[in-house]
């Protein structure tokens, strides 16, 4: 994790398996949204 992710997740590095999977899922969805927003701006 880089420092940005560390801050986003409240600095809690002792995640359980379920929490970690949920964060990864949220991050993937966030990245999809960001990529859509970026492509919209370029048009």
N, CA, C and O atoms as a MOPAC input file, in Angstrom:
PM7 MOZYME 1SCF
protein

 N      0.84600 1    -1.19900 1     0.00000 1
 C      0.00000 1     0.00000 1     0.00000 1
 C      0.87700 1     1.24300 1     0.00000 1
 O      1.86000 1     1.31200 1     0.73800 1
 N      0.53100 1     2.21300 1    -0.81400 1
 C      1.26200 1     3.46700 1    -0.73900 1
 C      0.63700 1     4.35800 1     0.33200 1
 O     -0.37200 1     3.99600 1     0.93700 1
 N      1.24100 1     5.52500 1     0.56200 1
 C      0.81000 1     6.36800 1     1.67200 1
 C     -0.61000 1     6.89000 1     1.47200 1
 O     -1.32800 1     7.11100 1     2.44700 1
 N     -1.02300 1     7.08900 1     0.21900 1
 C     -2.38300 1     7.57200 1    -0.03500 1
 C     -3.39700 1     6.52900 1     0.40900 1
 O     -4.35800 1     6.85200 1     1.10900 1
 N     -3.18800 1     5.28300 1     0.00700 1
 C     -4.08700 1     4.20900 1     0.41900 1
 C     -4.08100 1     4.07400 1     1.93700 1
 O     -5.12700 1     3.87700 1     2.55600 1
 N     -2.90300 1     4.17900 1     2.52600 1
 C     -2.76800 1     4.06500 1     3.98000 1
 C     -3.63500 1     5.11600 1     4.66600 1
 O     -4.31800 1     4.81000 1     5.64300 1
 N     -3.61600 1     6.34700 1     4.16500 1
 C     -4.44300 1     7.41300 1     4.74700 1
 C     -5.91700 1     7.14500 1     4.49700 1
 O     -6.73800 1     7.32100 1     5.39700 1
 N     -6.26600 1     6.72000 1     3.27800 1
 C     -7.66700 1     6.46200 1     2.96100 1
 C     -8.27000 1     5.43000 1     3.89600 1
 O     -9.42700 1     5.53900 1     4.30100 1
 N     -7.47200 1     4.42900 1     4.23300 1
 C     -7.98600 1     3.35200 1     5.05800 1
 C     -7.75700 1     3.61700 1     6.53900 1
 O     -7.81000 1     2.69300 1     7.35000 1
 N     -7.50300 1     4.87100 1     6.89500 1
 C     -7.41200 1     5.25200 1     8.29100 1
 C     -6.13100 1     4.79700 1     8.97200 1
 O     -6.03000 1     4.84700 1    10.19800 1
 N     -5.16100 1     4.35800 1     8.19800 1
 C     -3.89800 1     3.94700 1     8.77100 1
 C     -3.96400 1     2.62500 1     9.50000 1
 O     -3.03900 1     2.28900 1    10.23800 1
 N     -5.03200 1     1.86200 1     9.31600 1
 C     -5.17500 1     0.57700 1    10.00400 1
 C     -4.62800 1    -0.52900 1     9.11500 1
 O     -5.27700 1    -0.94000 1     8.15400 1
 N     -3.44500 1    -1.00500 1     9.43400 1
 C     -2.81600 1    -2.02000 1     8.59800 1
 C     -3.15900 1    -3.43400 1     9.06200 1
 O     -2.75800 1    -4.40500 1     8.42100 1
 N     -3.89800 1    -3.56200 1    10.17100 1
 C     -4.23700 1    -4.88500 1    10.70500 1
 C     -5.64000 1    -5.28000 1    10.25600 1
 O     -6.53500 1    -5.47100 1    11.08000 1
 N     -5.82100 1    -5.39900 1     8.94700 1
 C     -7.13200 1    -5.72500 1     8.39600 1
 C     -7.37700 1    -7.22400 1     8.45100 1
 O     -6.46100 1    -8.02800 1     8.27800 1
 N     -8.63000 1    -7.58400 1     8.69500 1
 C     -8.99100 1    -8.99800 1     8.56800 1
 C     -9.13000 1    -9.34700 1     7.09100 1
 O     -9.14000 1    -8.45200 1     6.24600 1
 N     -9.23500 1   -10.62000 1     6.77100 1
 C     -9.35500 1   -11.03800 1     5.37800 1
 C    -10.56000 1   -10.42300 1     4.69600 1
 O    -10.46300 1    -9.95900 1     3.56000 1
 N    -11.70600 1   -10.41600 1     5.38400 1
 C    -12.91900 1    -9.87000 1     4.78300 1
 C    -12.77600 1    -8.37600 1     4.53400 1
 O    -13.16200 1    -7.88300 1     3.47400 1
 N    -12.22900 1    -7.65600 1     5.49800 1
 C    -12.04100 1    -6.21800 1     5.32800 1
 C    -11.11200 1    -5.93500 1     4.15700 1
 O    -11.37000 1    -5.04100 1     3.35100 1
 N    -10.04100 1    -6.69400 1     4.06800 1
 C     -9.08100 1    -6.48000 1     2.98600 1
 C     -9.74600 1    -6.71900 1     1.63300 1
 O     -9.54600 1    -5.94300 1     0.69900 1
 N    -10.53400 1    -7.78700 1     1.52300 1
 C    -11.21500 1    -8.08600 1     0.26400 1
 C    -12.19900 1    -6.97600 1    -0.08300 1
 O    -12.33900 1    -6.60100 1    -1.24700 1
 N    -12.88000 1    -6.45300 1     0.93800 1
 C    -13.84900 1    -5.39000 1     0.70800 1
 C    -13.14300 1    -4.12200 1     0.24100 1
 O    -13.61800 1    -3.44200 1    -0.66800 1
 N    -12.01200 1    -3.80600 1     0.86000 1
 C    -11.26100 1    -2.62100 1     0.45700 1
 C    -10.75400 1    -2.75200 1    -0.96800 1
 O    -10.79100 1    -1.79200 1    -1.73600 1
 N    -10.27700 1    -3.94900 1    -1.32400 1
 C     -9.80300 1    -4.17100 1    -2.68900 1
 C    -10.95500 1    -3.97400 1    -3.67100 1
 O    -10.77300 1    -3.36300 1    -4.72500 1
 N    -12.13900 1    -4.48700 1    -3.33400 1
 C    -13.30900 1    -4.32900 1    -4.20200 1
 C    -13.67000 1    -2.85800 1    -4.34700 1
 O    -13.93800 1    -2.38700 1    -5.45300 1
 N    -13.67800 1    -2.13000 1    -3.23100 1
 C    -13.97800 1    -0.70100 1    -3.28800 1
 C    -12.94400 1     0.04000 1    -4.12100 1
 O    -13.28500 1     0.93400 1    -4.89700 1
 N    -11.67300 1    -0.33500 1    -3.95700 1
 C    -10.61400 1     0.33300 1    -4.71300 1
 C    -10.77800 1     0.08300 1    -6.20400 1
 O    -10.60500 1     0.99900 1    -7.00900 1
 N    -11.11000 1    -1.15500 1    -6.58100 1
 C    -11.29200 1    -1.47200 1    -8.00000 1
 C    -12.44800 1    -0.66800 1    -8.57800 1
 O    -12.35100 1    -0.15500 1    -9.69300 1
 N    -13.55200 1    -0.55500 1    -7.82400 1
 C    -14.68500 1     0.23600 1    -8.31400 1
 C    -14.30700 1     1.70200 1    -8.42000 1
 O    -14.68800 1     2.37200 1    -9.38000 1
 N    -13.56400 1     2.20600 1    -7.44800 1
 C    -13.13500 1     3.60800 1    -7.48300 1
 C    -12.25200 1     3.86400 1    -8.69900 1
 O    -12.37500 1     4.90000 1    -9.35200 1
 N    -11.36200 1     2.91900 1    -9.00300 1
 C    -10.48500 1     3.09500 1   -10.16000 1
 C    -11.28100 1     3.09500 1   -11.45400 1
 O    -10.94700 1     3.83700 1   -12.37900 1
 N    -12.33300 1     2.27600 1   -11.54200 1
 C    -13.18300 1     2.28000 1   -12.73900 1
 C    -13.87300 1     3.62600 1   -12.89500 1
 O    -13.93100 1     4.17700 1   -13.99400 1
 N    -14.39700 1     4.15500 1   -11.79000 1
 C    -15.06000 1     5.46200 1   -11.83500 1
 C    -14.07100 1     6.53300 1   -12.26400 1
 O    -14.38400 1     7.36800 1   -13.11300 1
 N    -12.87400 1     6.51300 1   -11.67900 1
 C    -11.87000 1     7.51500 1   -12.03400 1
 C    -11.48600 1     7.42700 1   -13.50200 1
 O    -11.31300 1     8.45500 1   -14.15700 1
 N    -11.35100 1     6.22200 1   -14.02600 1
 C    -10.96500 1     6.08100 1   -15.43100 1
 C    -12.07100 1     6.60300 1   -16.34600 1
 O    -11.78800 1     7.19300 1   -17.38900 1
 N    -13.32200 1     6.38900 1   -15.96000 1
 C    -14.44500 1     6.92200 1   -16.74100 1
 C    -14.42600 1     8.44400 1   -16.70100 1
 O    -14.60100 1     9.09900 1   -17.72800 1
 N    -14.21300 1     9.00700 1   -15.51200 1
 C    -14.16900 1    10.46100 1   -15.39100 1
 C    -13.03200 1    11.03800 1   -16.22200 1
 O    -13.20600 1    12.05900 1   -16.88800 1
 N    -11.87000 1    10.39300 1   -16.18800 1
 C    -10.73000 1    10.88800 1   -16.95600 1
 C    -11.02500 1    10.84700 1   -18.45200 1
 O    -10.70600 1    11.79300 1   -19.17200 1
 N    -11.63300 1     9.75600 1   -18.92500 1
 C    -11.90100 1     9.64500 1   -20.35900 1
 C    -12.95800 1    10.66600 1   -20.78600 1
 O    -12.91400 1    11.17200 1   -21.90800 1
 N    -13.91000 1    10.97200 1   -19.89400 1
 C    -14.90400 1    11.99700 1   -20.20700 1
 C    -14.24300 1    13.36000 1   -20.36400 1
 O    -14.61500 1    14.13100 1   -21.24900 1
 N    -13.27300 1    13.66200 1   -19.52000 1
 C    -12.62200 1    14.96900 1   -19.57200 1
 C    -11.82100 1    15.15100 1   -20.85300 1
 O    -11.67600 1    16.27500 1   -21.33500 1
 N    -11.30000 1    14.06600 1   -21.40900 1
 C    -10.46300 1    14.18200 1   -22.60000 1
 C    -11.28000 1    14.44100 1   -23.86000 1
 O    -10.73500 1    14.92100 1   -24.85300 1
 N    -12.56200 1    14.13700 1   -23.84100 1
 C    -13.37600 1    14.29000 1   -25.05300 1
 C    -13.78100 1    15.74200 1   -25.27000 1
 O    -14.46800 1    16.05200 1   -26.24400 1

